[in-house]
Amino acid sequence: MMKTQVLTNTTGTETEINPFRVYHFGKVQNDGNASMRNLLGGKGANLAEMSSIGIPVPPGFTIPTSMCTHYNDNQQQLADALMIEVDEAITLMEQQTATEFGSLENPLLVSVRSGARVSMPGMMDTVLNLGLTDIAVIGLANKTNNARMAYDSYRRFIVMYSEVVKGMDAEAFEELIDAAKSKAGVSEDTGLSVEDLKELCLELKKLYTELSGDEFPQDPKIQLRSAIEAVFDSWNTERAVLYRKIQNIPASWGTAVNVQAMVFGNKGASSATGVAFTRNPSTGDKTYFGEYLINAQGEDVVAGVRTPLPISKESAAQKCLDGQSMEETMPKTYVELTDVFEKLEKHYADMQDVEFTVEEEKLYILQTRNGKRSGFAQVRMAVEMVEEGLVDEKTALARIEPSSIEQMLSPIFNLEDKANAASEMVGKGLNAGPGAASGVLALTSAKAIEYKQLGVPCVLVRNDTSPADFGGMMAAEGVLTVRGGATSHAAVVARQFGKPCVCGLAALKVKESTGEISIGDKKIKEGDAISLDGSTGEVFFCKIETSASEVIQGIIDGVIDPNESEICKQYQTIMTWADKYRRLKIRTNADTSRDLKIALSLGAEGVGLTRVEHMFGSDDKLLLLRQVMLAKDEQIKTLALSNIEHFLKEDFTALFQTLNGRPATVRLLDPPMHEFMPHGDADTAKTAKALKITDAELRASLGDMEEHNPMLGFRGCRLGILKPELTRVQVRAILEAALELNSAYIPCKPEIMVPIIMHENELIHQRTLIDKVAQDLFAELGQKVSYSVGTMIELPRAALQADEIAKHADFFSFGTNDLTQTTLGISRDDANHFLPTYKNGVSDPLTGTGNFEVYPDDPFQTLDQSGVGKLVQLGVKGGRSTSKDLKIGICGEHGGDPASIDFFHRNGLDYVSCSPFRVPVARLSAALSAIRAEEVE
Amino acid sequence: MMKTQVLTNTTGTETEINPFRVYHFGKVQNDGNASMRNLLGGKGANLAEMSSIGIPVPPGFTIPTSMCTHYNDNQQQLADALMIEVDEAITLMEQQTATEFGSLENPLLVSVRSGARVSMPGMMDTVLNLGLTDIAVIGLANKTNNARMAYDSYRRFIVMYSEVVKGMDAEAFEELIDAAKSKAGVSEDTGLSVEDLKELCLELKKLYTELSGDEFPQDPKIQLRSAIEAVFDSWNTERAVLYRKIQNIPASWGTAVNVQAMVFGNKGASSATGVAFTRNPSTGDKTYFGEYLINAQGEDVVAGVRTPLPISKESAAQKCLDGQSMEETMPKTYVELTDVFEKLEKHYADMQDVEFTVEEEKLYILQTRNGKRSGFAQVRMAVEMVEEGLVDEKTALARIEPSSIEQMLSPIFNLEDKANAASEMVGKGLNAGPGAASGVLALTSAKAIEYKQLGVPCVLVRNDTSPADFGGMMAAEGVLTVRGGATSHAAVVARQFGKPCVCGLAALKVKESTGEISIGDKKIKEGDAISLDGSTGEVFFCKIETSASEVIQGIIDGVIDPNESEICKQYQTIMTWADKYRRLKIRTNADTSRDLKIALSLGAEGVGLTRVEHMFGSDDKLLLLRQVMLAKDEQIKTLALSNIEHFLKEDFTALFQTLNGRPATVRLLDPPMHEFMPHGDADTAKTAKALKITDAELRASLGDMEEHNPMLGFRGCRLGILKPELTRVQVRAILEAALELNSAYIPCKPEIMVPIIMHENELIHQRTLIDKVAQDLFAELGQKVSYSVGTMIELPRAALQADEIAKHADFFSFGTNDLTQTTLGISRDDANHFLPTYKNGVSDPLTGTGNFEVYPDDPFQTLDQSGVGKLVQLGVKGGRSTSKDLKIGICGEHGGDPASIDFFHRNGLDYVSCSPFRVPVARLSAALSAIRAEEVE
């Protein structure tokens, strides 16, 4: 039934628009389907889709978005032709539901909702029970045999209509309700009697008349017309316009209007309402899972006034509710419902979350959507649905959120224990390192190590952490900091080592002097219990039991047999599929062979980033670096350099040996110099002694080195250029290690990476130096090894000049942490002064309420694609314009973030490198990206 | 005489190359001219050009760059055909100079030089006196009647040939010379007798034979062949290749070889040598200016062993050297020389710097080039050459370096006094603010103000400066800092107020406690004399007299009548021409009406940047900001906000009134917050009291506010978004001021500018807020004024997202200071840890010598066109893709830098805004850019 529709607009010309003015949905006539989202909006398209496959949906119709545009193009006038079709559609609904608008016996009531292509705040919400009038309310009372409910609905409808449709101020109406309550001597709405409600309805209608000059409309069609106009008008409210501006939604899209017959689950014992999942959303188990209430409306299930009952006999039995399940009380309808479940699951080829109502034994489905599920359930359902033949591997994979895999790796709280601890929850910081940790409070690294030695699990709490806290962090079960974001030192180290971590809990006060921490009026001391959930950011001042996940126990620790664990087997299946479909290689950021072993067992294919500065973790190694930087005596310097070469060589040998031929990228020293220099009197005195200079001399040198903005200071290759001796010993150590392994027939071709390149001349300098050091070494030892030299792209200038830089680089690796800092002008260490508020909403300039979202994500967690991403694109384009096959990777924190990985996939990178525990997430994400890209093609 | 030349290369195929194998220059045959630079190299082209206009140039020939390419394409073999032509060319030279290669009477000696299109380090230097042999040296001795000179030349030639041409190690030769000296019992080379030198020549030749296995060549043609090969080989030395890589010079360009007959100014009383300018390079006066020496070689003039004499009678008379000028001693040749001067000046249409030699009354011109001249001379010559009809206005303008104008504005040292003070020069920092300053040493702002009140001129010396030093800087004659670069606080403020300033003199030690400063072993105390030259960076520990420039006295101070001053008139002429040709508008960065008045008298057309944070200069105003940021008592905050609104309104009123309808861009508050907060105990206590909180509470709040990298911290619009009340009072103050002026019939349409925009949502937020505040204010006052809202583009993300941002901006202004910091990842406050070394040369990775130039300029002075410039281009493109006619300016320090202004001109900006004293430079630069752009078209 395709016809071209012609409307005369106010200027007299005729406009050809979409074939229908209204699109019916329901059993009798159904004009749409899921693909018509742009025209019918999301809500309308889905209602039509369900109808199209024979699901019993309460009938209704959708006025398409094109009519909204027409309305706005014609001085906010509803076309007469449209209203004629609306009338016809109402008639059809009346026929189907055996009701009538305004009827004293069986009135037709409808809901009216807006529905754009995408959900949008600022637009008109739902108006329920439209069609209620002084007469219809009697009809509703009769029909439901519940006069109280009928008049309560009526008084709500009057207020909703006045406020939402007519834009009247809610306050005056609220005053009348309050007056009614005080007159009746009750404090709750529910205390009002039928008579009270009837009188209240009269008062409300009177107020409506006072405010509008009109009677409250007693013709449902007039109500409907006004509601349609209100939906269309809501498209252009100040708030909606501002939102569209921010989200870049064109005004021309418009909104649809959905008008649907109301059904009633509260028409007695043969009526009911409920929600259900077609499989268990917690465990993934293939059993129906849901709740229902007899003689109730949808909101009753949610409101919690009555306790809902399980739908299936089995669940009911588990809860000792024999004979009360829907399977038992409404066996016929239950079968109908499970048929719908099967049909829906098959149609959408996914687990469904279904809302239903039974009106006098007649089943209606009000909504279905793909059901949300826990990470474990996602994985299990994916594996089982493929086994069942419901979906193929790619589709199954595409359903899994990559963070589910992370959940499978993280230590976990016992859920019940956590729920019981809810009252001890003191705050929520940044969920910086997933997993659960519980232990006693430790405020210093030394204390944490002490507890560790005593065998007492502890949680390290610091204002922020520095490399000096490394030992303490390793000793602790988890880490909590007051300052710092998702890529702060604490967070990076925590994720690297799989430590649960919460960062940036700004409200927390740490008093090291008294050994106390407090938040608001809650306070604990060192030794008291504290727990944190790094997956959610929650912090508790109490103990909660945790355990290592099955996957960790089976795959890494080897304490259980992975073949005996269903969860391990599911994990392995998913990973095998992921590896089959992904194009991106996955490397890891590892500085020790210990990290590296974990990463390899989790599937890493090489090292994308070894940070030489992380090899200076211990006090004696730190001292060597201080000697090179600060000593005046050349002998001390020379000896220190030689010692550095020596220990680095050992570290590299261990690392390369573990890699056993896999690629290894080593980034030359890029220390945050201020963190590496002595702090405090004792440290300064000790260092001065080792440097054979006075404390005062050392302090003077440190003063000279001090920087206002160390992030933009003397670091990276700037150091290697001004102190070529540092580059020299690193290169020697790397190549000596490689030579030694090659002699032992272990292949190794190191990739040497130069950091913080801003100008090609810097790379020319370092590359020339590296090649010279290599040639000298090879001549010295009479042996050669092949190696390559590449660079980090981590400053905007490097990305912009990538073509020039590529002339001197064998590979690129994007350092998106630093690139984000400079591109956005945000220091990640200081971002918590404003970035969390940007995300959570700042004060709205129009209303003053705190819901103006400035920046949707944490750019240090998820790549800022339209800013930093553009530089990545320019860098890739520039680099490959010089070297067609230039190998390009990324080794920032974004290498473990699914959305960012997708971006890197789409932009042709060769690999991503992430911290060891992120490797499985990256493998899955890379596969999802490949699958998505195929779909797009 | 154009012929096509065919050469057979080693693979047997024939290559068609350039018409000649050698290009003659000189009177008898001259094949080239100035336009053939690519083929003949710069040197060769210029020699040919001079010959072509009849200037007497010693004859010779150029082997073109194409032969170098041919040589390299053919396994480093010189083509036989080439060597035949070289022989012929030598014969021609012999004929012209009546000499003969290797002659016992009158030997032909030649110089051999490399000469590429552009001058290039790493390439072969000059070999002089080629042609000397055991026989020719006798000929030279006879010819010059100076056996000592002849053998000294021979021994030098042997070493130079061995080293430069044959690549032998210089050290062994040096040892022989040392041995000769100790044998003769002398310490200087000049102590060696003719006999000593003869013996030394023998020893040196013996060593040559030992090292090479060959006799030292006694055939000048063999010497020449080897020298030609050496020049070509020098094109491919490691050093030259590395340099080309850095400078992007293609290997295919090759170098030319210049072979030129040597002439001798030391052949007795009728011979001489000298250098001269066709006009006075210091004053611009149209009189010949130069020096000469009778019976001398060129190097004698430079070496200073003998004192050269003036060439003109007039100059000689001034120096009481009657009868000794060339005009008097060699009247005929002097007339020939001045004829050459006139011819050259006319030909090149510019003042020439000429090197000449007279060999037995015959005049030779060895070199001419456009003469360097002082700023004053540049301006005077430009004006006078136009008056003379020698050049047109555009050409004259194009000759003036914009910095000349700056020189005309700067206070000046008396040149003689400065020369006398040379021994007190203690170091050279960054020439951050032009001009000369002299006074007593002041180490604190308070001290500087005290001296000012006593009427004692002083120079303020600080480690670095902050807003708290503003008063002291204004009180001082000049400012010197130990830290900080060309855009440090000190430098920016100094230039803004025309204060001479030297920054980053790192070797200086400041001891405030003892009131001393020292550098090396030189030390002075507060109250001692110190002087600095901000145009050169020189610092002196003594007094040197200074005075304000005539232009300042005439144009700004009005203490002299500009029409009575030649210099003022010249300045005005140049500025009038500049305004005639420029397209870019010139605005100024001004925060007070005092600055603004200066800028307007120097030609500014409006304000491009008023920094609201600079209006918080005094202690009481600072306190208001601290109250807003830190007070817990809402009443204190509210009162502070209202006081801020009040004083800002007054400041804006004064500013807008002075502008009198010219455009005014006001940038909302962007304070470096850490500089605005209290420092030290006293300040903290005072502030705490004003905030009605305890010192401890204040310290805690300050601790919370502390940032690791304030440059990337809580600033700019981030402040205005989280503290909308601050935006509110600023906008109210701006608009109230505008309304008041409009009421008094003074037009004013403020441009409100939002800083540090990273995301369009930030601008939407601030713009929505500004519009709301404006509407509320207009409603409140019943009056309206028009205004516009724009944004700074100063973060890479803003430039990359300019299309989105432009949707909400009426104008853009590039903040290239911050954009440079983030794009290059360099904090301008910390850059002196490495940036000066990058510019001056770091250790070369191959040789270890400190001549590897990483980055040629200070990117904070001259825009980094290939990095930051790309973002400016993307920003302009993006912005104008959204709004075709978007007004775009720039208000960073680069707005006053000529090279940067040229870039902004070429990229279609509408205006540049610079500090008041830079306005004339900007006017001239903009004109030069327009003229250059025309030439390119």
Interface residues (C-beta under 8 A of the other chain):
Chain A: L242 K245 I246 N248 M705 E707 H708 N709 P710 M711 L712 G713 F714 R718 I721 L722 P724 I756 M758 H759 E760 N761 E762 I764 H765 Q766 T768 L769 K772 E794 L795 P796 R797 L800 Q801 E804 K807 H808 D818 Q821 T822 T823 L824 G825 I826 S827 D829 D830 H833 F834 T837 Y838 V842 S843 P845 L846 F852 E853 V854 Y855 D864 S866 G867 V868 K870 L871
Chain B: L242 K245 I246 N248 M705 E707 H708 N709 P710 M711 L712 G713 F714 R718 I721 L722 P724 I756 M758 H759 E760 N761 E762 I764 H765 Q766 T768 L769 K772 E794 L795 P796 R797 L800 Q801 E804 K807 H808 D818 Q821 T822 T823 L824 G825 I826 S827 D829 D830 H833 F834 T837 Y838 V842 S843 P845 L846 F852 E853 V854 Y855 D864 S866 G867 V868 K870 L871
